[in-house]
Amino acid sequence: MHRIKLLIAFTIASLPLSLTASAGDPLNTDALKSSAMNSASGSLTSLLTSKLGVTQNQAEGGVGSILKLAQEKLSAGDFDQVAKAIPGASKYLDKAKSLGAYTGALGNLAGLNGALGKLGIPPETAAKFVPAVTNFVGKVGGSKTGALLKSALGS
Protein backbone atom coordinates (compact mmCIF):
# COMPACT_ATOMS: atom_id res chain seq x y z
CA MET A 1 0.00 0.00 0.00
CA HIS A 2 2.85 2.35 0.86
CA ARG A 3 4.42 1.73 -2.57
CA ILE A 4 1.18 2.60 -4.33
CA LYS A 5 0.91 5.87 -2.40
CA LEU A 6 4.52 6.70 -3.29
CA LEU A 7 3.91 5.90 -6.94
CA ILE A 8 0.80 8.08 -7.02
CA ALA A 9 2.59 10.94 -5.24
CA PHE A 10 5.53 10.74 -7.65
CA THR A 11 3.23 10.69 -10.66
CA ILE A 12 1.29 13.71 -9.44
CA ALA A 13 4.47 15.60 -8.54
CA SER A 14 6.00 15.04 -11.97
CA LEU A 15 2.84 15.95 -13.88
CA PRO A 16 3.36 19.75 -13.86
CA LEU A 17 6.87 19.27 -15.22
CA SER A 18 5.56 17.48 -18.27
CA LEU A 19 2.92 20.10 -18.90
CA THR A 20 5.13 23.17 -18.85
CA ALA A 21 6.64 24.47 -22.06
CA SER A 22 10.25 25.51 -22.27
CA ALA A 23 11.10 29.12 -23.04
CA GLY A 24 12.39 28.19 -26.49
CA ASP A 25 9.24 26.28 -27.32
CA PRO A 26 6.27 28.47 -26.38
CA LEU A 27 3.64 25.93 -27.37
CA ASN A 28 5.42 22.82 -26.03
CA THR A 29 5.49 21.23 -29.46
CA ASP A 30 7.52 18.28 -28.13
CA ALA A 31 4.39 17.03 -26.42
CA LEU A 32 2.44 17.42 -29.62
CA LYS A 33 4.87 15.96 -32.14
CA SER A 34 3.24 12.56 -32.35
CA SER A 35 -0.28 13.94 -32.37
CA ALA A 36 0.73 16.43 -35.05
CA MET A 37 2.04 13.63 -37.19
CA ASN A 38 -1.19 11.68 -36.72
CA SER A 39 -3.92 14.28 -36.87
CA ALA A 40 -2.00 16.45 -39.31
CA SER A 41 -3.49 19.70 -40.52
CA GLY A 42 -5.69 20.52 -37.54
CA SER A 43 -2.93 20.20 -34.95
CA LEU A 44 -0.96 23.33 -35.70
CA THR A 45 -3.98 25.58 -35.93
CA SER A 46 -5.54 24.02 -32.82
CA LEU A 47 -2.29 24.65 -31.00
CA LEU A 48 -2.25 28.29 -32.10
CA THR A 49 -5.88 28.93 -31.19
CA SER A 50 -5.59 27.35 -27.76
CA LYS A 51 -2.18 28.69 -26.74
CA LEU A 52 -2.19 32.12 -28.38
CA GLY A 53 -5.90 32.91 -28.26
CA VAL A 54 -6.28 33.56 -31.98
CA THR A 55 -9.35 32.55 -33.96
CA GLN A 56 -9.34 29.62 -36.37
CA ASN A 57 -9.27 32.03 -39.32
CA GLN A 58 -6.36 33.95 -37.80
CA ALA A 59 -4.47 30.72 -37.19
CA GLU A 60 -5.04 29.41 -40.71
CA GLY A 61 -4.37 32.78 -42.34
CA GLY A 62 -1.27 33.31 -40.24
CA VAL A 63 0.16 29.92 -41.15
CA GLY A 64 -0.63 30.67 -44.79
CA SER A 65 1.13 34.03 -44.56
CA ILE A 66 4.21 32.40 -43.07
CA LEU A 67 4.16 29.83 -45.87
CA LYS A 68 3.79 32.62 -48.44
CA LEU A 69 6.98 34.33 -47.26
CA ALA A 70 8.77 30.99 -47.09
CA GLN A 71 7.66 30.24 -50.65
CA GLU A 72 9.09 33.57 -51.80
CA LYS A 73 12.43 33.10 -50.05
CA LEU A 74 13.18 29.38 -50.46
CA SER A 75 14.01 27.30 -53.49
CA ALA A 76 11.16 25.11 -54.70
CA GLY A 77 12.69 21.98 -53.19
CA ASP A 78 13.32 23.62 -49.82
CA PHE A 79 9.82 25.08 -49.73
CA ASP A 80 8.35 21.66 -50.53
CA GLN A 81 10.24 20.25 -47.55
CA VAL A 82 8.78 22.94 -45.25
CA ALA A 83 5.29 22.55 -46.71
CA LYS A 84 5.44 18.80 -46.16
CA ALA A 85 5.82 19.44 -42.42
CA ILE A 86 2.49 21.33 -42.49
CA PRO A 87 -0.14 19.08 -44.04
CA GLY A 88 -2.61 21.10 -46.07
CA ALA A 89 -0.07 23.84 -46.75
CA SER A 90 -1.73 24.89 -49.99
CA LYS A 91 -5.04 25.22 -48.14
CA TYR A 92 -3.39 27.65 -45.71
CA LEU A 93 -1.89 29.68 -48.54
CA ASP A 94 -5.31 29.97 -50.18
CA LYS A 95 -6.97 30.83 -46.87
CA ALA A 96 -4.52 33.65 -46.12
CA LYS A 97 -5.09 35.16 -49.55
CA SER A 98 -8.88 34.85 -49.31
CA LEU A 99 -8.82 36.56 -45.91
CA GLY A 100 -6.90 39.49 -47.38
CA ALA A 101 -3.67 38.88 -45.48
CA TYR A 102 -1.74 39.54 -48.69
CA THR A 103 -2.42 40.39 -52.31
CA GLY A 104 1.13 40.18 -53.64
CA ALA A 105 4.59 39.40 -52.37
CA LEU A 106 5.31 39.83 -48.67
CA GLY A 107 9.03 40.37 -49.24
CA ASN A 108 10.34 40.21 -45.69
CA LEU A 109 9.49 39.86 -42.00
CA ALA A 110 7.95 43.34 -41.94
CA GLY A 111 5.63 42.30 -44.78
CA LEU A 112 4.73 39.16 -42.85
CA ASN A 113 3.96 41.20 -39.74
CA GLY A 114 1.75 43.42 -41.90
CA ALA A 115 -0.10 40.36 -43.17
CA LEU A 116 -0.63 39.10 -39.63
CA GLY A 117 -1.90 42.55 -38.68
CA LYS A 118 -4.43 42.46 -41.53
CA LEU A 119 -5.75 39.26 -39.96
CA GLY A 120 -6.29 41.13 -36.69
CA ILE A 121 -3.37 39.50 -34.90
CA PRO A 122 -1.89 42.06 -32.50
CA PRO A 123 1.90 42.64 -32.61
CA GLU A 124 2.50 41.00 -29.21
CA THR A 125 0.73 37.85 -30.40
CA ALA A 126 2.45 37.97 -33.79
CA ALA A 127 5.78 37.98 -31.95
CA LYS A 128 4.83 34.58 -30.46
CA PHE A 129 3.10 33.28 -33.61
CA VAL A 130 6.18 33.05 -35.84
CA PRO A 131 8.38 31.16 -33.31
CA ALA A 132 5.48 28.84 -32.52
CA VAL A 133 5.10 27.86 -36.18
CA THR A 134 8.86 27.52 -36.78
CA ASN A 135 9.21 25.37 -33.65
CA PHE A 136 6.31 23.19 -34.81
CA VAL A 137 7.89 22.73 -38.24
CA GLY A 138 11.23 21.90 -36.64
CA LYS A 139 9.66 19.27 -34.39
CA VAL A 140 7.50 17.68 -37.08
CA GLY A 141 9.77 18.08 -40.11
CA GLY A 142 13.12 17.83 -38.35
CA SER A 143 15.69 20.40 -37.33
CA LYS A 144 16.91 20.99 -40.91
CA THR A 145 13.38 21.80 -42.04
CA GLY A 146 12.84 24.09 -39.08
CA ALA A 147 16.12 25.86 -39.87
CA LEU A 148 15.00 26.34 -43.47
CA LEU A 149 11.81 28.04 -42.36
CA LYS A 150 13.63 30.21 -39.80
CA SER A 151 16.10 31.33 -42.44
CA ALA A 152 13.29 32.23 -44.84
CA LEU A 153 11.57 34.30 -42.17
CA GLY A 154 14.77 36.00 -41.13
CA SER A 155 14.38 34.82 -37.54
C-alpha positions in Angstrom: 0.0 0.0 0.0 2.9 2.4 0.9 4.4 1.7 -2.6 1.2 2.6 -4.3 0.9 5.9 -2.4 4.5 6.7 -3.3 3.9 5.9 -6.9 0.8 8.1 -7.0 2.6 10.9 -5.2 5.5 10.7 -7.6 3.2 10.7 -10.7 1.3 13.7 -9.4 4.5 15.6 -8.5 6.0 15.0 -12.0 2.8 16.0 -13.9 3.4 19.7 -13.9 6.9 19.3 -15.2 5.6 17.5 -18.3 2.9 20.1 -18.9 5.1 23.2 -18.8 6.6 24.5 -22.1 10.3 25.5 -22.3 11.1 29.1 -23.0 12.4 28.2 -26.5 9.2 26.3 -27.3 6.3 28.5 -26.4 3.6 25.9 -27.4 5.4 22.8 -26.0 5.5 21.2 -29.5 7.5 18.3 -28.1 4.4 17.0 -26.4 2.4 17.4 -29.6 4.9 16.0 -32.1 3.2 12.6 -32.3 -0.3 13.9 -32.4 0.7 16.4 -35.0 2.0 13.6 -37.2 -1.2 11.7 -36.7 -3.9 14.3 -36.9 -2.0 16.4 -39.3 -3.5 19.7 -40.5 -5.7 20.5 -37.5 -2.9 20.2 -34.9 -1.0 23.3 -35.7 -4.0 25.6 -35.9 -5.5 24.0 -32.8 -2.3 24.7 -31.0 -2.2 28.3 -32.1 -5.9 28.9 -31.2 -5.6 27.4 -27.8 -2.2 28.7 -26.7 -2.2 32.1 -28.4 -5.9 32.9 -28.3 -6.3 33.6 -32.0 -9.3 32.5 -34.0 -9.3 29.6 -36.4 -9.3 32.0 -39.3 -6.4 34.0 -37.8 -4.5 30.7 -37.2 -5.0 29.4 -40.7 -4.4 32.8 -42.3 -1.3 33.3 -40.2 0.2 29.9 -41.2 -0.6 30.7 -44.8 1.1 34.0 -44.6 4.2 32.4 -43.1 4.2 29.8 -45.9 3.8 32.6 -48.4 7.0 34.3 -47.3 8.8 31.0 -47.1 7.7 30.2 -50.7 9.1 33.6 -51.8 12.4 33.1 -50.0 13.2 29.4 -50.5 14.0 27.3 -53.5 11.2 25.1 -54.7 12.7 22.0 -53.2 13.3 23.6 -49.8 9.8 25.1 -49.7 8.4 21.7 -50.5 10.2 20.3 -47.6 8.8 22.9 -45.3 5.3 22.6 -46.7 5.4 18.8 -46.2 5.8 19.4 -42.4 2.5 21.3 -42.5 -0.1 19.1 -44.0 -2.6 21.1 -46.1 -0.1 23.8 -46.7 -1.7 24.9 -50.0 -5.0 25.2 -48.1 -3.4 27.7 -45.7 -1.9 29.7 -48.5 -5.3 30.0 -50.2 -7.0 30.8 -46.9 -4.5 33.7 -46.1 -5.1 35.2 -49.6 -8.9 34.8 -49.3 -8.8 36.6 -45.9 -6.9 39.5 -47.4 -3.7 38.9 -45.5 -1.7 39.5 -48.7 -2.4 40.4 -52.3 1.1 40.2 -53.6 4.6 39.4 -52.4 5.3 39.8 -48.7 9.0 40.4 -49.2 10.3 40.2 -45.7 9.5 39.9 -42.0 7.9 43.3 -41.9 5.6 42.3 -44.8 4.7 39.2 -42.9 4.0 41.2 -39.7 1.8 43.4 -41.9 -0.1 40.4 -43.2 -0.6 39.1 -39.6 -1.9 42.5 -38.7 -4.4 42.5 -41.5 -5.7 39.3 -40.0 -6.3 41.1 -36.7 -3.4 39.5 -34.9 -1.9 42.1 -32.5 1.9 42.6 -32.6 2.5 41.0 -29.2 0.7 37.9 -30.4 2.5 38.0 -33.8 5.8 38.0 -31.9 4.8 34.6 -30.5 3.1 33.3 -33.6 6.2 33.0 -35.8 8.4 31.2 -33.3 5.5 28.8 -32.5 5.1 27.9 -36.2 8.9 27.5 -36.8 9.2 25.4 -33.6 6.3 23.2 -34.8 7.9 22.7 -38.2 11.2 21.9 -36.6 9.7 19.3 -34.4 7.5 17.7 -37.1 9.8 18.1 -40.1 13.1 17.8 -38.4 15.7 20.4 -37.3 16.9 21.0 -40.9 13.4 21.8 -42.0 12.8 24.1 -39.1 16.1 25.9 -39.9 15.0 26.3 -43.5 11.8 28.0 -42.4 13.6 30.2 -39.8 16.1 31.3 -42.4 13.3 32.2 -44.8 11.6 34.3 -42.2 14.8 36.0 -41.1 14.4 34.8 -37.5 
